[in-house]
Amino acid sequence: MDSGPAVFAGAVFTAFGAGLMLWTGARAARGLPVAEGVRQSTATVVGGCFGLATGLAGLWTLLSG
């Protein structure tokens, strides 16, 4: 893979993962629903895990590209 697209994809994944974790944490801290129709604890854990996984995938892409 060319380094330009790898850097762009890594930056997008990392920014999305960080944003998802921040949004999930802010909603959970205020007691607002993270997802409709899902228990607060379940939605917070799943949202945080997906945010962390996406952020780590972005960092891996940045470092390997």
mmJSON file of the N, C-alpha and C atoms, coordinates in Angstrom:
{"data_MODEL":{"atom_site":{
"group_PDB":["ATOM","ATOM","ATOM","ATOM","ATOM","ATOM","ATOM","ATOM","ATOM","ATOM","ATOM","ATOM","ATOM","ATOM","ATOM","ATOM","ATOM","ATOM","ATOM","ATOM","ATOM","ATOM","ATOM","ATOM","ATOM","ATOM","ATOM","ATOM","ATOM","ATOM","ATOM","ATOM","ATOM","ATOM","ATOM","ATOM","ATOM","ATOM","ATOM","ATOM","ATOM","ATOM","ATOM","ATOM","ATOM","ATOM","ATOM","ATOM","ATOM","ATOM","ATOM","ATOM","ATOM","ATOM","ATOM","ATOM","ATOM","ATOM","ATOM","ATOM","ATOM","ATOM","ATOM","ATOM","ATOM","ATOM","ATOM","ATOM","ATOM","ATOM","ATOM","ATOM","ATOM","ATOM","ATOM","ATOM","ATOM","ATOM","ATOM","ATOM","ATOM","ATOM","ATOM","ATOM","ATOM","ATOM","ATOM","ATOM","ATOM","ATOM","ATOM","ATOM","ATOM","ATOM","ATOM","ATOM","ATOM","ATOM","ATOM","ATOM","ATOM","ATOM","ATOM","ATOM","ATOM","ATOM","ATOM","ATOM","ATOM","ATOM","ATOM","ATOM","ATOM","ATOM","ATOM","ATOM","ATOM","ATOM","ATOM","ATOM","ATOM","ATOM","ATOM","ATOM","ATOM","ATOM","ATOM","ATOM","ATOM","ATOM","ATOM","ATOM","ATOM","ATOM","ATOM","ATOM","ATOM","ATOM","ATOM","ATOM","ATOM","ATOM","ATOM","ATOM","ATOM","ATOM","ATOM","ATOM","ATOM","ATOM","ATOM","ATOM","ATOM","ATOM","ATOM","ATOM","ATOM","ATOM","ATOM","ATOM","ATOM","ATOM","ATOM","ATOM","ATOM","ATOM","ATOM","ATOM","ATOM","ATOM","ATOM","ATOM","ATOM","ATOM","ATOM","ATOM","ATOM","ATOM","ATOM","ATOM","ATOM","ATOM","ATOM","ATOM","ATOM","ATOM","ATOM","ATOM","ATOM","ATOM","ATOM","ATOM","ATOM","ATOM","ATOM"],
"id":[1,2,3,4,5,6,7,8,9,10,11,12,13,14,15,16,17,18,19,20,21,22,23,24,25,26,27,28,29,30,31,32,33,34,35,36,37,38,39,40,41,42,43,44,45,46,47,48,49,50,51,52,53,54,55,56,57,58,59,60,61,62,63,64,65,66,67,68,69,70,71,72,73,74,75,76,77,78,79,80,81,82,83,84,85,86,87,88,89,90,91,92,93,94,95,96,97,98,99,100,101,102,103,104,105,106,107,108,109,110,111,112,113,114,115,116,117,118,119,120,121,122,123,124,125,126,127,128,129,130,131,132,133,134,135,136,137,138,139,140,141,142,143,144,145,146,147,148,149,150,151,152,153,154,155,156,157,158,159,160,161,162,163,164,165,166,167,168,169,170,171,172,173,174,175,176,177,178,179,180,181,182,183,184,185,186,187,188,189,190,191,192,193,194,195],
"type_symbol":["N","C","C","N","C","C","N","C","C","N","C","C","N","C","C","N","C","C","N","C","C","N","C","C","N","C","C","N","C","C","N","C","C","N","C","C","N","C","C","N","C","C","N","C","C","N","C","C","N","C","C","N","C","C","N","C","C","N","C","C","N","C","C","N","C","C","N","C","C","N","C","C","N","C","C","N","C","C","N","C","C","N","C","C","N","C","C","N","C","C","N","C","C","N","C","C","N","C","C","N","C","C","N","C","C","N","C","C","N","C","C","N","C","C","N","C","C","N","C","C","N","C","C","N","C","C","N","C","C","N","C","C","N","C","C","N","C","C","N","C","C","N","C","C","N","C","C","N","C","C","N","C","C","N","C","C","N","C","C","N","C","C","N","C","C","N","C","C","N","C","C","N","C","C","N","C","C","N","C","C","N","C","C","N","C","C","N","C","C","N","C","C","N","C","C"],
"label_atom_id":["N","CA","C","N","CA","C","N","CA","C","N","CA","C","N","CA","C","N","CA","C","N","CA","C","N","CA","C","N","CA","C","N","CA","C","N","CA","C","N","CA","C","N","CA","C","N","CA","C","N","CA","C","N","CA","C","N","CA","C","N","CA","C","N","CA","C","N","CA","C","N","CA","C","N","CA","C","N","CA","C","N","CA","C","N","CA","C","N","CA","C","N","CA","C","N","CA","C","N","CA","C","N","CA","C","N","CA","C","N","CA","C","N","CA","C","N","CA","C","N","CA","C","N","CA","C","N","CA","C","N","CA","C","N","CA","C","N","CA","C","N","CA","C","N","CA","C","N","CA","C","N","CA","C","N","CA","C","N","CA","C","N","CA","C","N","CA","C","N","CA","C","N","CA","C","N","CA","C","N","CA","C","N","CA","C","N","CA","C","N","CA","C","N","CA","C","N","CA","C","N","CA","C","N","CA","C","N","CA","C","N","CA","C","N","CA","C","N","CA","C","N","CA","C","N","CA","C"],
"label_alt_id":[null,null,null,null,null,null,null,null,null,null,null,null,null,null,null,null,null,null,null,null,null,null,null,null,null,null,null,null,null,null,null,null,null,null,null,null,null,null,null,null,null,null,null,null,null,null,null,null,null,null,null,null,null,null,null,null,null,null,null,null,null,null,null,null,null,null,null,null,null,null,null,null,null,null,null,null,null,null,null,null,null,null,null,null,null,null,null,null,null,null,null,null,null,null,null,null,null,null,null,null,null,null,null,null,null,null,null,null,null,null,null,null,null,null,null,null,null,null,null,null,null,null,null,null,null,null,null,null,null,null,null,null,null,null,null,null,null,null,null,null,null,null,null,null,null,null,null,null,null,null,null,null,null,null,null,null,null,null,null,null,null,null,null,null,null,null,null,null,null,null,null,null,null,null,null,null,null,null,null,null,null,null,null,null,null,null,null,null,null,null,null,null,null,null,null],
"label_comp_id":["MET","MET","MET","ASP","ASP","ASP","SER","SER","SER","GLY","GLY","GLY","PRO","PRO","PRO","ALA","ALA","ALA","VAL","VAL","VAL","PHE","PHE","PHE","ALA","ALA","ALA","GLY","GLY","GLY","ALA","ALA","ALA","VAL","VAL","VAL","PHE","PHE","PHE","THR","THR","THR","ALA","ALA","ALA","PHE","PHE","PHE","GLY","GLY","GLY","ALA","ALA","ALA","GLY","GLY","GLY","LEU","LEU","LEU","MET","MET","MET","LEU","LEU","LEU","TRP","TRP","TRP","THR","THR","THR","GLY","GLY","GLY","ALA","ALA","ALA","ARG","ARG","ARG","ALA","ALA","ALA","ALA","ALA","ALA","ARG","ARG","ARG","GLY","GLY","GLY","LEU","LEU","LEU","PRO","PRO","PRO","VAL","VAL","VAL","ALA","ALA","ALA","GLU","GLU","GLU","GLY","GLY","GLY","VAL","VAL","VAL","ARG","ARG","ARG","GLN","GLN","GLN","SER","SER","SER","THR","THR","THR","ALA","ALA","ALA","THR","THR","THR","VAL","VAL","VAL","VAL","VAL","VAL","GLY","GLY","GLY","GLY","GLY","GLY","CYS","CYS","CYS","PHE","PHE","PHE","GLY","GLY","GLY","LEU","LEU","LEU","ALA","ALA","ALA","THR","THR","THR","GLY","GLY","GLY","LEU","LEU","LEU","ALA","ALA","ALA","GLY","GLY","GLY","LEU","LEU","LEU","TRP","TRP","TRP","THR","THR","THR","LEU","LEU","LEU","LEU","LEU","LEU","SER","SER","SER","GLY","GLY","GLY"],
"label_asym_id":["A","A","A","A","A","A","A","A","A","A","A","A","A","A","A","A","A","A","A","A","A","A","A","A","A","A","A","A","A","A","A","A","A","A","A","A","A","A","A","A","A","A","A","A","A","A","A","A","A","A","A","A","A","A","A","A","A","A","A","A","A","A","A","A","A","A","A","A","A","A","A","A","A","A","A","A","A","A","A","A","A","A","A","A","A","A","A","A","A","A","A","A","A","A","A","A","A","A","A","A","A","A","A","A","A","A","A","A","A","A","A","A","A","A","A","A","A","A","A","A","A","A","A","A","A","A","A","A","A","A","A","A","A","A","A","A","A","A","A","A","A","A","A","A","A","A","A","A","A","A","A","A","A","A","A","A","A","A","A","A","A","A","A","A","A","A","A","A","A","A","A","A","A","A","A","A","A","A","A","A","A","A","A","A","A","A","A","A","A","A","A","A","A","A","A"],
"label_entity_id":["1","1","1","1","1","1","1","1","1","1","1","1","1","1","1","1","1","1","1","1","1","1","1","1","1","1","1","1","1","1","1","1","1","1","1","1","1","1","1","1","1","1","1","1","1","1","1","1","1","1","1","1","1","1","1","1","1","1","1","1","1","1","1","1","1","1","1","1","1","1","1","1","1","1","1","1","1","1","1","1","1","1","1","1","1","1","1","1","1","1","1","1","1","1","1","1","1","1","1","1","1","1","1","1","1","1","1","1","1","1","1","1","1","1","1","1","1","1","1","1","1","1","1","1","1","1","1","1","1","1","1","1","1","1","1","1","1","1","1","1","1","1","1","1","1","1","1","1","1","1","1","1","1","1","1","1","1","1","1","1","1","1","1","1","1","1","1","1","1","1","1","1","1","1","1","1","1","1","1","1","1","1","1","1","1","1","1","1","1","1","1","1","1","1","1"],
"label_seq_id":[1,1,1,2,2,2,3,3,3,4,4,4,5,5,5,6,6,6,7,7,7,8,8,8,9,9,9,10,10,10,11,11,11,12,12,12,13,13,13,14,14,14,15,15,15,16,16,16,17,17,17,18,18,18,19,19,19,20,20,20,21,21,21,22,22,22,23,23,23,24,24,24,25,25,25,26,26,26,27,27,27,28,28,28,29,29,29,30,30,30,31,31,31,32,32,32,33,33,33,34,34,34,35,35,35,36,36,36,37,37,37,38,38,38,39,39,39,40,40,40,41,41,41,42,42,42,43,43,43,44,44,44,45,45,45,46,46,46,47,47,47,48,48,48,49,49,49,50,50,50,51,51,51,52,52,52,53,53,53,54,54,54,55,55,55,56,56,56,57,57,57,58,58,58,59,59,59,60,60,60,61,61,61,62,62,62,63,63,63,64,64,64,65,65,65],
"pdbx_PDB_ins_code":[null,null,null,null,null,null,null,null,null,null,null,null,null,null,null,null,null,null,null,null,null,null,null,null,null,null,null,null,null,null,null,null,null,null,null,null,null,null,null,null,null,null,null,null,null,null,null,null,null,null,null,null,null,null,null,null,null,null,null,null,null,null,null,null,null,null,null,null,null,null,null,null,null,null,null,null,null,null,null,null,null,null,null,null,null,null,null,null,null,null,null,null,null,null,null,null,null,null,null,null,null,null,null,null,null,null,null,null,null,null,null,null,null,null,null,null,null,null,null,null,null,null,null,null,null,null,null,null,null,null,null,null,null,null,null,null,null,null,null,null,null,null,null,null,null,null,null,null,null,null,null,null,null,null,null,null,null,null,null,null,null,null,null,null,null,null,null,null,null,null,null,null,null,null,null,null,null,null,null,null,null,null,null,null,null,null,null,null,null,null,null,null,null,null,null],
"Cartn_x":[0.845,0.0,0.892,0.495,1.24,1.145,2.14,2.152,1.099,0.76,-0.247,-1.612,-2.167,-3.454,-3.412,-2.293,-2.184,-2.231,-1.558,-1.57,-2.969,-3.64,-4.989,-5.945,-5.903,-6.796,-6.493,-5.229,-4.868,-5.352,-5.221,-5.679,-7.194,-7.912,-9.376,-9.825,-9.247,-9.619,-9.299,-8.138,-7.74,-8.656,-8.97,-9.86,-11.265,-11.762,-13.083,-13.118,-12.1,-12.054,-12.001,-11.186,-11.096,-12.413,-13.025,-14.311,-15.402,-15.42,-16.42,-16.235,-14.997,-14.753,-15.121,-14.795,-15.152,-16.664,-17.343,-18.795,-19.469,-19.017,-19.599,-19.366,-18.161,-17.858,-18.648,-18.816,-19.576,-21.052,-21.616,-23.022,-23.207,-22.287,-22.404,-22.213,-21.298,-21.039,-22.244,-22.986,-24.167,-25.423,-25.313,-26.468,-27.435,-27.006,-27.838,-27.689,-28.694,-28.577,-27.494,-26.721,-25.697,-26.32,-27.251,-27.983,-29.427,-30.359,-31.771,-32.12,-32.856,-33.353,-32.336,-31.175,-30.129,-29.783,-29.457,-29.071,-27.838,-27.778,-26.691,-25.321,-25.184,-23.878,-23.441,-24.372,-24.036,-23.622,-24.379,-24.07,-22.741,-22.443,-21.186,-19.996,-20.095,-18.992,-18.781,-19.865,-19.737,-19.219,-19.744,-19.269,-17.808,-17.404,-16.008,-15.083,-15.522,-14.701,-14.542,-15.613,-15.513,-14.646,-14.759,-13.905,-12.438,-12.151,-10.773,-10.233,-11.036,-10.597,-10.33,-11.192,-11.006,-9.768,-9.568,-8.38,-7.102,-7.095,-5.912,-5.662,-6.724,-6.56,-5.977,-6.402,-5.847,-4.384,-4.007,-2.592,-1.751,-2.285,-1.574,-1.366,-2.397,-2.281,-1.246,-1.24,-0.261,1.164,1.35,2.699,3.199,2.288,2.724,2.779,2.152,2.099,3.193],
"Cartn_y":[-1.171,0.0,1.237,2.22,3.475,4.132,4.924,5.527,6.623,7.329,8.392,7.879,6.889,6.346,5.679,5.067,4.423,5.46,6.567,7.63,8.22,8.437,8.985,8.025,6.748,5.758,5.621,5.604,5.51,6.704,7.888,9.097,9.094,8.651,8.607,7.604,6.404,5.388,5.844,6.442,6.894,8.01,8.961,10.058,9.546,8.614,8.065,7.299,6.497,5.743,6.66,7.7,8.652,9.397,9.803,10.491,9.605,8.349,7.419,7.186,7.046,6.862,8.113,9.29,10.531,10.723,10.454,10.613,9.636,8.384,7.372,7.734,8.162,8.556,9.761,10.74,11.935,11.607,10.755,10.362,9.562,8.642,7.806,8.63,9.596,10.42,11.286,11.711,12.537,11.714,10.407,9.539,9.51,9.998,9.992,8.659,8.247,6.956,6.99,5.923,5.782,5.183,4.251,3.634,3.418,3.615,3.445,1.973,1.659,0.31,-0.671,-0.166,-1.039,-0.537,-1.481,-1.061,-0.159,0.798,1.787,1.115,0.144,-0.491,-1.262,-1.96,-2.732,-1.809,-0.751,0.179,0.885,1.213,1.891,0.972,-0.272,-1.217,-1.508,-1.766,-2.083,-0.877,0.302,1.512,1.793,1.624,1.83,0.818,-0.434,-1.473,-1.212,-0.811,-0.506,0.725,1.726,2.896,2.551,1.718,1.304,0.468,-0.461,-1.305,-0.479,0.487,1.331,2.214,2.754,3.566,2.774,1.555,0.707,0.279,0.01,-0.328,0.85,2.056,3.244,3.432,3.217,3.337,2.263,1.055,-0.02,0.334,0.904,1.297,2.414,3.368,4.446,3.93,3.017,2.54,1.55,0.798,-0.188,0.388,1.537,2.107,3.005],
"Cartn_z":[0.0,0.0,0.0,-0.742,-0.746,0.617,0.958,2.283,2.436,1.375,1.47,1.882,1.174,1.589,2.963,3.321,4.627,5.746,5.543,6.551,6.674,5.551,5.59,6.292,5.926,6.544,8.03,8.397,9.812,10.604,10.024,10.713,10.88,9.853,9.931,10.981,10.97,11.953,13.376,13.56,14.893,15.379,14.52,14.907,15.208,14.408,14.655,15.981,16.241,17.491,18.7,18.634,19.739,19.93,18.831,18.925,19.5,19.102,19.618,21.111,21.549,22.982,23.775,23.255,23.945,24.012,22.905,22.874,23.826,23.815,24.694,26.151,26.472,27.846,28.305,27.439,27.798,28.021,27.162,27.337,28.616,28.887,30.077,31.349,31.333,32.511,32.877,31.874,32.127,32.389,32.244,32.461,31.298,30.144,28.95,28.229,27.473,26.781,25.702,25.652,24.631,23.375,23.559,22.451,22.892,22.006,22.322,22.494,23.545,23.752,24.306,24.769,25.301,26.705,27.598,28.94,28.878,29.798,29.827,29.923,30.808,31.002,29.762,29.135,27.934,26.795,26.584,25.499,25.73,26.983,27.288,27.026,27.46,27.262,25.774,25.059,23.629,22.852,23.137,22.462,22.751,24.009,24.368,23.707,23.648,23.003,21.507,20.851,19.425,19.187,20.049,19.924,20.119,21.118,21.367,20.213,19.718,18.603,17.353,17.073,15.904,16.055,17.249,17.488,17.362,17.896,17.777,16.331,15.593,14.177,13.406,13.758,13.116,13.442,14.69,15.07,14.378,14.295,13.615,12.137,11.512,10.113,9.942,10.854,10.78,10.946,11.889,12.171,11.131,10.5,9.518,8.099,7.882,6.54,6.303],
"occupancy":[1.0,1.0,1.0,1.0,1.0,1.0,1.0,1.0,1.0,1.0,1.0,1.0,1.0,1.0,1.0,1.0,1.0,1.0,1.0,1.0,1.0,1.0,1.0,1.0,1.0,1.0,1.0,1.0,1.0,1.0,1.0,1.0,1.0,1.0,1.0,1.0,1.0,1.0,1.0,1.0,1.0,1.0,1.0,1.0,1.0,1.0,1.0,1.0,1.0,1.0,1.0,1.0,1.0,1.0,1.0,1.0,1.0,1.0,1.0,1.0,1.0,1.0,1.0,1.0,1.0,1.0,1.0,1.0,1.0,1.0,1.0,1.0,1.0,1.0,1.0,1.0,1.0,1.0,1.0,1.0,1.0,1.0,1.0,1.0,1.0,1.0,1.0,1.0,1.0,1.0,1.0,1.0,1.0,1.0,1.0,1.0,1.0,1.0,1.0,1.0,1.0,1.0,1.0,1.0,1.0,1.0,1.0,1.0,1.0,1.0,1.0,1.0,1.0,1.0,1.0,1.0,1.0,1.0,1.0,1.0,1.0,1.0,1.0,1.0,1.0,1.0,1.0,1.0,1.0,1.0,1.0,1.0,1.0,1.0,1.0,1.0,1.0,1.0,1.0,1.0,1.0,1.0,1.0,1.0,1.0,1.0,1.0,1.0,1.0,1.0,1.0,1.0,1.0,1.0,1.0,1.0,1.0,1.0,1.0,1.0,1.0,1.0,1.0,1.0,1.0,1.0,1.0,1.0,1.0,1.0,1.0,1.0,1.0,1.0,1.0,1.0,1.0,1.0,1.0,1.0,1.0,1.0,1.0,1.0,1.0,1.0,1.0,1.0,1.0,1.0,1.0,1.0,1.0,1.0,1.0],
"B_iso_or_equiv":[0.0,0.0,0.0,0.0,0.0,0.0,0.0,0.0,0.0,0.0,0.0,0.0,0.0,0.0,0.0,0.0,0.0,0.0,0.0,0.0,0.0,0.0,0.0,0.0,0.0,0.0,0.0,0.0,0.0,0.0,0.0,0.0,0.0,0.0,0.0,0.0,0.0,0.0,0.0,0.0,0.0,0.0,0.0,0.0,0.0,0.0,0.0,0.0,0.0,0.0,0.0,0.0,0.0,0.0,0.0,0.0,0.0,0.0,0.0,0.0,0.0,0.0,0.0,0.0,0.0,0.0,0.0,0.0,0.0,0.0,0.0,0.0,0.0,0.0,0.0,0.0,0.0,0.0,0.0,0.0,0.0,0.0,0.0,0.0,0.0,0.0,0.0,0.0,0.0,0.0,0.0,0.0,0.0,0.0,0.0,0.0,0.0,0.0,0.0,0.0,0.0,0.0,0.0,0.0,0.0,0.0,0.0,0.0,0.0,0.0,0.0,0.0,0.0,0.0,0.0,0.0,0.0,0.0,0.0,0.0,0.0,0.0,0.0,0.0,0.0,0.0,0.0,0.0,0.0,0.0,0.0,0.0,0.0,0.0,0.0,0.0,0.0,0.0,0.0,0.0,0.0,0.0,0.0,0.0,0.0,0.0,0.0,0.0,0.0,0.0,0.0,0.0,0.0,0.0,0.0,0.0,0.0,0.0,0.0,0.0,0.0,0.0,0.0,0.0,0.0,0.0,0.0,0.0,0.0,0.0,0.0,0.0,0.0,0.0,0.0,0.0,0.0,0.0,0.0,0.0,0.0,0.0,0.0,0.0,0.0,0.0,0.0,0.0,0.0,0.0,0.0,0.0,0.0,0.0,0.0],
"pdbx_formal_charge":[null,null,null,null,null,null,null,null,null,null,null,null,null,null,null,null,null,null,null,null,null,null,null,null,null,null,null,null,null,null,null,null,null,null,null,null,null,null,null,null,null,null,null,null,null,null,null,null,null,null,null,null,null,null,null,null,null,null,null,null,null,null,null,null,null,null,null,null,null,null,null,null,null,null,null,null,null,null,null,null,null,null,null,null,null,null,null,null,null,null,null,null,null,null,null,null,null,null,null,null,null,null,null,null,null,null,null,null,null,null,null,null,null,null,null,null,null,null,null,null,null,null,null,null,null,null,null,null,null,null,null,null,null,null,null,null,null,null,null,null,null,null,null,null,null,null,null,null,null,null,null,null,null,null,null,null,null,null,null,null,null,null,null,null,null,null,null,null,null,null,null,null,null,null,null,null,null,null,null,null,null,null,null,null,null,null,null,null,null,null,null,null,null,null,null],
"auth_seq_id":[1,1,1,2,2,2,3,3,3,4,4,4,5,5,5,6,6,6,7,7,7,8,8,8,9,9,9,10,10,10,11,11,11,12,12,12,13,13,13,14,14,14,15,15,15,16,16,16,17,17,17,18,18,18,19,19,19,20,20,20,21,21,21,22,22,22,23,23,23,24,24,24,25,25,25,26,26,26,27,27,27,28,28,28,29,29,29,30,30,30,31,31,31,32,32,32,33,33,33,34,34,34,35,35,35,36,36,36,37,37,37,38,38,38,39,39,39,40,40,40,41,41,41,42,42,42,43,43,43,44,44,44,45,45,45,46,46,46,47,47,47,48,48,48,49,49,49,50,50,50,51,51,51,52,52,52,53,53,53,54,54,54,55,55,55,56,56,56,57,57,57,58,58,58,59,59,59,60,60,60,61,61,61,62,62,62,63,63,63,64,64,64,65,65,65],
"auth_comp_id":["MET","MET","MET","ASP","ASP","ASP","SER","SER","SER","GLY","GLY","GLY","PRO","PRO","PRO","ALA","ALA","ALA","VAL","VAL","VAL","PHE","PHE","PHE","ALA","ALA","ALA","GLY","GLY","GLY","ALA","ALA","ALA","VAL","VAL","VAL","PHE","PHE","PHE","THR","THR","THR","ALA","ALA","ALA","PHE","PHE","PHE","GLY","GLY","GLY","ALA","ALA","ALA","GLY","GLY","GLY","LEU","LEU","LEU","MET","MET","MET","LEU","LEU","LEU","TRP","TRP","TRP","THR","THR","THR","GLY","GLY","GLY","ALA","ALA","ALA","ARG","ARG","ARG","ALA","ALA","ALA","ALA","ALA","ALA","ARG","ARG","ARG","GLY","GLY","GLY","LEU","LEU","LEU","PRO","PRO","PRO","VAL","VAL","VAL","ALA","ALA","ALA","GLU","GLU","GLU","GLY","GLY","GLY","VAL","VAL","VAL","ARG","ARG","ARG","GLN","GLN","GLN","SER","SER","SER","THR","THR","THR","ALA","ALA","ALA","THR","THR","THR","VAL","VAL","VAL","VAL","VAL","VAL","GLY","GLY","GLY","GLY","GLY","GLY","CYS","CYS","CYS","PHE","PHE","PHE","GLY","GLY","GLY","LEU","LEU","LEU","ALA","ALA","ALA","THR","THR","THR","GLY","GLY","GLY","LEU","LEU","LEU","ALA","ALA","ALA","GLY","GLY","GLY","LEU","LEU","LEU","TRP","TRP","TRP","THR","THR","THR","LEU","LEU","LEU","LEU","LEU","LEU","SER","SER","SER","GLY","GLY","GLY"],
"auth_asym_id":["A","A","A","A","A","A","A","A","A","A","A","A","A","A","A","A","A","A","A","A","A","A","A","A","A","A","A","A","A","A","A","A","A","A","A","A","A","A","A","A","A","A","A","A","A","A","A","A","A","A","A","A","A","A","A","A","A","A","A","A","A","A","A","A","A","A","A","A","A","A","A","A","A","A","A","A","A","A","A","A","A","A","A","A","A","A","A","A","A","A","A","A","A","A","A","A","A","A","A","A","A","A","A","A","A","A","A","A","A","A","A","A","A","A","A","A","A","A","A","A","A","A","A","A","A","A","A","A","A","A","A","A","A","A","A","A","A","A","A","A","A","A","A","A","A","A","A","A","A","A","A","A","A","A","A","A","A","A","A","A","A","A","A","A","A","A","A","A","A","A","A","A","A","A","A","A","A","A","A","A","A","A","A","A","A","A","A","A","A","A","A","A","A","A","A"],
"auth_atom_id":["N","CA","C","N","CA","C","N","CA","C","N","CA","C","N","CA","C","N","CA","C","N","CA","C","N","CA","C","N","CA","C","N","CA","C","N","CA","C","N","CA","C","N","CA","C","N","CA","C","N","CA","C","N","CA","C","N","CA","C","N","CA","C","N","CA","C","N","CA","C","N","CA","C","N","CA","C","N","CA","C","N","CA","C","N","CA","C","N","CA","C","N","CA","C","N","CA","C","N","CA","C","N","CA","C","N","CA","C","N","CA","C","N","CA","C","N","CA","C","N","CA","C","N","CA","C","N","CA","C","N","CA","C","N","CA","C","N","CA","C","N","CA","C","N","CA","C","N","CA","C","N","CA","C","N","CA","C","N","CA","C","N","CA","C","N","CA","C","N","CA","C","N","CA","C","N","CA","C","N","CA","C","N","CA","C","N","CA","C","N","CA","C","N","CA","C","N","CA","C","N","CA","C","N","CA","C","N","CA","C","N","CA","C","N","CA","C","N","CA","C","N","CA","C","N","CA","C"],
"pdbx_PDB_model_num":[1,1,1,1,1,1,1,1,1,1,1,1,1,1,1,1,1,1,1,1,1,1,1,1,1,1,1,1,1,1,1,1,1,1,1,1,1,1,1,1,1,1,1,1,1,1,1,1,1,1,1,1,1,1,1,1,1,1,1,1,1,1,1,1,1,1,1,1,1,1,1,1,1,1,1,1,1,1,1,1,1,1,1,1,1,1,1,1,1,1,1,1,1,1,1,1,1,1,1,1,1,1,1,1,1,1,1,1,1,1,1,1,1,1,1,1,1,1,1,1,1,1,1,1,1,1,1,1,1,1,1,1,1,1,1,1,1,1,1,1,1,1,1,1,1,1,1,1,1,1,1,1,1,1,1,1,1,1,1,1,1,1,1,1,1,1,1,1,1,1,1,1,1,1,1,1,1,1,1,1,1,1,1,1,1,1,1,1,1,1,1,1,1,1,1]
}}}
